[in-house]
Amino acid sequence: HNNVAVLSGGLPEWKQKDLPLEKKQNHKIENDGNFIARYQKGFVLSFEDIIAIENDSKFTILDARSENRFIGRVEEPRKGLRSGRIPNSLNLPFDNLLQKGNLLSKDELIILFNNATQNKENLVFSCGSGITACILALGADVLGFKNIAVYDGSWTEYGSLINNI
């Protein structure tokens, strides 16, 4: 999608502010709609892409997992998945970008990203399964960073396929 929005604070904050909600209704769907999804290469990376860039200094891989998971101090929540991280990746826990479910201000985000990496081009975001990496991608997008991508398979895929770390 080229035109998207994120509801700051999500549905919980919407409800807390007592904003209007619709009652659940069953809608009769007359047709399947006309939306056509178009894959935009570069926004989502694969395992093969990560193997190709993990040692390339032009790319920075930021892992959104907690520091304890990133450094292997605690077990991964997925049974049988080993602890670890992608080589040369850096850690920026996703919850550092949030306060009470809301994304921090641009000024606060700039500080976090500056502390995590000096590279502002070719940022790749990873996590456990590709979900919380999107919070880092959102923060980078809000700041206007270009050439950002999410590694969809994230540590679950990488840690399952690579055994030499």
LOROLO-296052 format. One record per residue (C-alpha): x, y, z; residue number from 1. Coordinates in steps of 0.001 Angstrom, whole numbers. Layout:
N
+---------+---------+---------+------+
|       X |       Y |       Z | vodo |
+---------+---------+---------+------+
|       X |       Y |       Z |  NUM |
...
+---------+---------+---------+------+
// end
This chain:
165
+---------+---------+---------+------+
|       X |       Y |       Z | vodo |
+---------+---------+---------+------+
|       0 |       0 |       0 |    1 |
|    1203 |    3491 |    -746 |    2 |
|   -1289 |    5350 |    1444 |    3 |
|   -1544 |    3920 |    4953 |    4 |
|   -2110 |    5240 |    8442 |    5 |
|   -1442 |    3910 |   11931 |    6 |
|   -3891 |    4604 |   14729 |    7 |
|   -1659 |    5991 |   17476 |    8 |
|   -2360 |    4084 |   20665 |    9 |
|   -4518 |    1623 |   18778 |   10 |
|   -8042 |     637 |   19683 |   11 |
|   -7342 |     722 |   23450 |   12 |
|   -6558 |    4459 |   23368 |   13 |
|   -9502 |    5107 |   21033 |   14 |
|  -11792 |    3487 |   23595 |   15 |
|  -10095 |    5272 |   26510 |   16 |
|  -10826 |    8605 |   24838 |   17 |
|  -14455 |    7484 |   24472 |   18 |
|  -14404 |    8009 |   20711 |   19 |
|  -17247 |    6565 |   18620 |   20 |
|  -17348 |    2879 |   17729 |   21 |
|  -19628 |     958 |   15421 |   22 |
|  -21603 |   -1967 |   16725 |   23 |
|  -20670 |   -5244 |   15104 |   24 |
|  -22791 |   -5840 |   12031 |   25 |
|  -22999 |   -8504 |    9396 |   26 |
|  -22541 |   -6921 |    5995 |   27 |
|  -23674 |   -8574 |    2813 |   28 |
|  -20768 |   -8440 |     386 |   29 |
|  -21982 |   -7968 |   -3165 |   30 |
|  -18592 |   -8405 |   -4860 |   31 |
|  -14984 |   -9201 |   -4084 |   32 |
|  -13805 |   -5607 |   -4426 |   33 |
|  -11235 |   -4188 |   -6792 |   34 |
|   -8048 |   -3912 |   -4715 |   35 |
|   -5010 |   -5310 |   -6503 |   36 |
|   -1968 |   -6058 |   -4352 |   37 |
|    1354 |   -5262 |   -6003 |   38 |
|    4555 |   -6645 |   -4516 |   39 |
|    7090 |   -3887 |   -3927 |   40 |
|   10509 |   -5517 |   -3993 |   41 |
|   12849 |   -4297 |   -1303 |   42 |
|   10401 |   -3689 |    1528 |   43 |
|   10444 |   -7318 |    2679 |   44 |
|   13634 |   -9383 |    2640 |   45 |
|   14083 |  -13137 |    2551 |   46 |
|   16585 |  -15475 |    4190 |   47 |
|   18662 |  -15430 |     996 |   48 |
|   18715 |  -11621 |    1082 |   49 |
|   19974 |  -11652 |    4677 |   50 |
|   22747 |  -14131 |    3857 |   51 |
|   23827 |  -11797 |    1062 |   52 |
|   23958 |   -8657 |    3254 |   53 |
|   24796 |   -9829 |    6787 |   54 |
|   28503 |   -9003 |    6294 |   55 |
|   27982 |   -5959 |    4063 |   56 |
|   28881 |   -2729 |    5878 |   57 |
|   26438 |    -817 |    3647 |   58 |
|   23575 |   -2501 |    5531 |   59 |
|   22561 |   -2301 |    9170 |   60 |
|   20365 |   -5028 |   10606 |   61 |
|   18503 |   -3822 |   13699 |   62 |
|   16921 |   -6517 |   15873 |   63 |
|   13755 |   -5453 |   17705 |   64 |
|   13829 |   -8220 |   20348 |   65 |
|   14621 |   -7475 |   23986 |   66 |
|   18296 |   -7182 |   24872 |   67 |
|   18070 |  -10418 |   26888 |   68 |
|   16806 |  -12356 |   23873 |   69 |
|   19238 |  -10622 |   21511 |   70 |
|   22294 |  -11607 |   23570 |   71 |
|   20915 |  -15046 |   24408 |   72 |
|   20527 |  -14451 |   28143 |   73 |
|   17010 |  -15895 |   28043 |   74 |
|   15495 |  -18687 |   25985 |   75 |
|   13479 |  -17939 |   22904 |   76 |
|    9713 |  -18308 |   23458 |   77 |
|    9376 |  -20749 |   20540 |   78 |
|   10009 |  -24282 |   21734 |   79 |
|   13119 |  -25744 |   20153 |   80 |
|   14397 |  -22447 |   18735 |   81 |
|   17943 |  -21765 |   19818 |   82 |
|   19072 |  -18407 |   21152 |   83 |
|   21277 |  -16114 |   19132 |   84 |
|   21318 |  -13287 |   16645 |   85 |
|   22142 |  -12555 |   13040 |   86 |
|   25877 |  -11811 |   12675 |   87 |
|   26708 |   -8101 |   12738 |   88 |
|   23168 |   -7171 |   13754 |   89 |
|   22558 |   -4481 |   16359 |   90 |
|   19858 |   -4309 |   19004 |   91 |
|   17089 |   -1716 |   19248 |   92 |
|   14238 |   -3212 |   21312 |   93 |
|   10881 |   -2266 |   19813 |   94 |
|    9393 |   -1278 |   23166 |   95 |
|   11998 |    1492 |   23451 |   96 |
|   10088 |    3253 |   20648 |   97 |
|    6786 |    3167 |   22518 |   98 |
|    5263 |    4869 |   25519 |   99 |
|    1886 |    3549 |   26626 |  100 |
|    1278 |    2072 |   23189 |  101 |
|    2138 |    5275 |   21332 |  102 |
|    5161 |    5908 |   19147 |  103 |
|    7578 |    8378 |   20724 |  104 |
|    8052 |   11874 |   19310 |  105 |
|   10316 |   12394 |   16314 |  106 |
|   12969 |   13993 |   18540 |  107 |
|   12964 |   10963 |   20851 |  108 |
|   13044 |    8553 |   17894 |  109 |
|   16021 |   10375 |   16375 |  110 |
|   17970 |    9881 |   19601 |  111 |
|   17157 |    6168 |   19695 |  112 |
|   18133 |    5570 |   16079 |  113 |
|   21301 |    7673 |   16448 |  114 |
|   22296 |    5617 |   19487 |  115 |
|   21591 |    2351 |   17646 |  116 |
|   23433 |    3110 |   14388 |  117 |
|   25080 |    5898 |   12453 |  118 |
|   23988 |    4265 |    9173 |  119 |
|   20765 |    5837 |    7953 |  120 |
|   20696 |    4036 |    4596 |  121 |
|   19863 |     387 |    4012 |  122 |
|   18268 |    -337 |    7370 |  123 |
|   16905 |   -3855 |    7771 |  124 |
|   14670 |   -4751 |   10708 |  125 |
|   14414 |   -8168 |   12319 |  126 |
|   12869 |   -9607 |   15485 |  127 |
|   11580 |  -13026 |   16498 |  128 |
|    9080 |  -13539 |   13696 |  129 |
|    8857 |  -10309 |   11682 |  130 |
|    6052 |   -8620 |   13639 |  131 |
|    7747 |   -6244 |   16093 |  132 |
|   10408 |   -5459 |   13479 |  133 |
|    7610 |   -3483 |   11816 |  134 |
|    7555 |   -1089 |   14784 |  135 |
|   11183 |    -199 |   14042 |  136 |
|   10297 |     156 |   10361 |  137 |
|    7436 |    2485 |   11296 |  138 |
|    9755 |    4608 |   13442 |  139 |
|   12301 |    4821 |   10617 |  140 |
|    9570 |    5723 |    8132 |  141 |
|    8211 |    8460 |   10404 |  142 |
|   11742 |    9892 |   10479 |  143 |
|   11907 |    9830 |    6686 |  144 |
|   14574 |    7144 |    6325 |  145 |
|   14747 |    5592 |    2877 |  146 |
|   15846 |    2101 |    1866 |  147 |
|   14264 |     329 |    4819 |  148 |
|   13104 |   -3273 |    4858 |  149 |
|   11792 |   -5960 |    7201 |  150 |
|   13245 |   -9458 |    7302 |  151 |
|    9988 |  -11364 |    7473 |  152 |
|   11454 |  -14688 |    8630 |  153 |
|   13522 |  -12943 |   11305 |  154 |
|   15298 |  -14933 |   14011 |  155 |
|   12814 |  -17830 |   13876 |  156 |
|   13791 |  -18566 |   10285 |  157 |
|   17461 |  -17595 |   10518 |  158 |
|   18071 |  -19448 |   13795 |  159 |
|   16393 |  -22542 |   12384 |  160 |
|   18370 |  -22585 |    9144 |  161 |
|   21865 |  -21534 |   10274 |  162 |
|   23655 |  -23811 |   12711 |  163 |
|   27207 |  -22507 |   12709 |  164 |
|   26879 |  -19654 |   15200 |  165 |
+---------+---------+---------+------+
// end
